[in-house]
């Protein structure tokens, strides 16, 4: 059970509409723009942002899927066994503006892994970061260009973004930390 629901389905809908407007305003041209969602929940968020941009501007923005499993810095951990998923990058990313989309920005380590993975596909003109939630506690010098909501939290809490595409409900909630072995 969540301790507290921070964002409802309507909050998420409005937030993604705002982020889509910010992306449109920040980028002089939408041509050459690619949204790349980080597995798992970054993918449906990227698709929703692309749908919003199409609604607002009438422009189709390609959406890619990025699996960062092999780029994580905890691969040498004995407990971590990556499940490999598909990465699908729509076309050549060289000289394109990539908007990397993730659900929660926390330590910055997943974003660093995603940057490494993207560079293996080409040399983009720019990479921007869009996140639904920024919970702080950065371990690396990474910041998001587009933030849905800042949610200060304790290290002992878990912030979960739940989406209908993956979890049957749209909400962002704070949960108590899981005990080891649960």
C-alpha positions in Angstrom: 0.0 0.0 0.0 1.3 3.5 -0.8 1.9 5.8 2.0 0.7 8.7 -0.1 -0.5 9.2 -3.7 1.4 12.2 -5.0 0.0 12.4 -8.5 -3.3 11.1 -9.8 -4.1 10.1 -13.4 -5.4 13.6 -14.1 -2.2 15.2 -12.6 -0.1 12.9 -14.8 -2.1 13.9 -17.9 -1.8 17.6 -17.2 1.9 17.3 -16.4 2.7 15.5 -19.7 0.7 18.1 -21.6 2.8 20.9 -19.9 6.1 19.0 -20.6 5.1 18.6 -24.3 4.5 22.4 -24.5 7.8 23.0 -22.9 9.5 20.7 -25.5 7.8 22.5 -28.3 8.8 26.0 -26.9 12.4 25.0 -26.2 13.2 23.4 -29.6 13.1 25.8 -32.5 12.1 23.0 -34.9 10.4 19.7 -34.3 12.1 18.2 -37.3 15.1 16.2 -36.2 13.6 15.6 -32.8 13.4 12.0 -31.5 11.9 10.9 -28.1 13.6 7.9 -26.6 11.9 6.2 -23.7 14.0 4.3 -21.1 12.6 0.9 -20.3 10.3 0.4 -18.6 8.0 3.3 -17.8 9.9 5.9 -19.9 8.6 4.2 -23.0 4.9 4.9 -22.4 5.7 8.4 -21.1 7.6 9.1 -24.4 4.7 7.8 -26.4 2.2 10.0 -24.5 4.5 13.0 -25.0 4.7 12.3 -28.8 0.9 12.0 -28.9 0.6 15.4 -27.1 3.0 17.1 -29.5 1.0 15.7 -32.4 -2.2 17.0 -30.9 -0.7 20.5 -30.3 1.4 20.8 -33.4 0.2 18.2 -35.9 3.8 16.8 -36.1 4.6 13.1 -35.7 7.7 12.7 -33.5 9.5 9.3 -33.7 9.7 7.4 -30.4 12.5 5.0 -29.6 13.0 2.4 -26.8 16.2 2.2 -24.9 17.3 -0.7 -22.7 20.2 0.3 -20.5 20.7 -3.1 -18.8 24.2 -3.7 -20.1 25.3 -0.1 -19.4 24.6 -0.1 -15.7 27.4 0.4 -13.3 26.2 -2.3 -11.0 26.7 -5.2 -13.5 29.5 -6.6 -11.4 27.2 -7.0 -8.4 26.4 -10.7 -7.8 22.8 -10.0 -7.1 22.2 -8.1 -10.3 21.3 -10.2 -13.3 20.1 -8.0 -16.2 17.1 -9.1 -18.2 17.9 -8.0 -21.7 15.1 -6.2 -23.6 14.9 -4.8 -27.1 16.3 -1.4 -27.9 14.7 0.2 -30.9 16.1 3.5 -32.1 14.1 4.9 -35.1 16.7 5.8 -37.7 20.1 7.5 -37.4 20.4 9.7 -34.4 23.4 11.6 -35.7 22.9 15.4 -35.7 19.3 14.9 -34.2 18.0 16.2 -30.9 17.2 13.3 -28.6 14.9 13.8 -25.7 15.6 11.0 -23.3 12.4 10.2 -21.2 12.4 8.5 -17.8 9.9 8.2 -15.0 12.0 9.0 -12.0 15.3 10.9 -11.7 17.1 9.8 -8.5 20.9 9.3 -8.3 21.5 10.0 -12.0 23.1 6.6 -12.6 20.4 5.3 -15.0 20.6 8.5 -17.0 24.4 8.2 -17.2 23.9 4.6 -18.5 21.4 5.8 -21.0 23.7 8.5 -22.3 26.4 5.9 -22.8 23.9 3.6 -24.6 22.7 6.4 -26.9 26.2 7.4 -27.9 26.7 3.9 -29.2 24.0 4.7 -31.8 25.6 7.9 -33.1 26.5 11.4 -32.2 23.4 13.4 -31.6 23.3 17.2 -32.0 21.9 17.4 -28.4 20.5 15.2 -25.7 17.8 16.6 -23.4 16.3 14.8 -20.4 12.6 14.7 -19.5 11.4 13.1 -16.3 8.0 12.8 -14.7 9.4 13.0 -11.2 12.7 14.4 -9.8 13.2 13.1 -6.3 16.7 14.5 -5.7 19.6 12.6 -4.0 21.9 13.0 -7.1 25.2 11.1 -7.0 26.2 12.4 -10.5 26.1 15.9 -11.9 22.9 15.3 -14.0 19.8 17.4 -14.2 16.6 17.2 -16.2 15.7 19.8 -18.8 11.9 19.0 -18.3 10.6 18.0 -14.9 7.0 17.1 -14.2 7.2 17.4 -10.5 9.9 17.7 -7.8 9.2 15.4 -5.0 11.7 15.6 -2.2 11.9 12.2 -0.5 13.9 10.3 2.1 16.4 7.6 0.9 14.3 5.1 2.8 11.2 5.8 0.7 10.4 4.5 -2.8 8.7 6.7 -5.3 6.8 4.6 -7.9 5.4 5.8 -11.1 2.5 3.5 -12.1 1.1 3.7 -15.6 -1.9 1.9 -17.1 0.4 0.5 -19.8 2.5 -1.4 -17.2 0.6 -1.3 -13.9 -3.1 -0.9 -14.8 -3.3 2.4 -13.0 -2.0 5.9 -13.5 -0.5 7.4 -10.3 2.7 8.4 -8.6 3.0 7.2 -5.0 5.4 7.1 -2.2 5.9 3.6 -0.7 7.8 2.6 2.4 11.2 1.0 1.6 11.2 -2.7 0.9 13.0 -4.8 3.4 15.7 -7.1 2.2 14.3 -10.4 1.0 10.8 -9.1 0.2 
